[in-house]
Amino acid sequence: MVDIALSGGLFLYYRHPTFELLCTAGEASSVDLSFDEAQALFASIASACERLEIVQVKLDRLSWTTDARLNPKRPDRVIVKFSGALGWGNIGLNRRHLLSACQEFADAFGTN
């Protein structure tokens, strides 16, 4: 089983053949994702962090925005906003931790 912590109360669990994205920040909730959706989510996170931009991805039941623009006061902080089947939230996460989670996903599932 592959479990990936995105930090800040966000976790991705592999439940063959699907994934479960779990948020424990506030009231716990989760949403099931297909492989393609999980891959698109991690690609959007990696793209935002590497390009220092805002990147949004809309999946079947989830809208996810990664705001990785540099903040001079907190340069390693990334803001993630999500809404849909997971509920809604706005969480500050660590850039290095997010990129590490993206690499962990790529290593486990052979994606870039």
Stockholm file with secondary structure:
# STOCKHOLM 1.0

chainA/1-112         MVDIALSGGLFLYYRHPTFELLCTAGEASSVDLSFDEAQALFASIASACERLEIVQVKLDRLSWTTDARLNPKRPDRVIVKFSGALGWGNIGLNRRHLLSACQEFADAFGTN
#=GR chainA/1-112 SS CCEEEEETTEEEEEETTEEEEEECSSSCEEEEECHHHHHHHHHHHHHHHHHTSEEEEECSSEEEEEECCCCTTSTTEEEEEEEETTEEEEEEEEHHHHHHHHHHHHHHHTCC
#=GC SS_cons         CCEEEEETTEEEEEETTEEEEEECSSSCEEEEECHHHHHHHHHHHHHHHHHTSEEEEECSSEEEEEECCCCTTSTTEEEEEEEETTEEEEEEEEHHHHHHHHHHHHHHHTCC
//
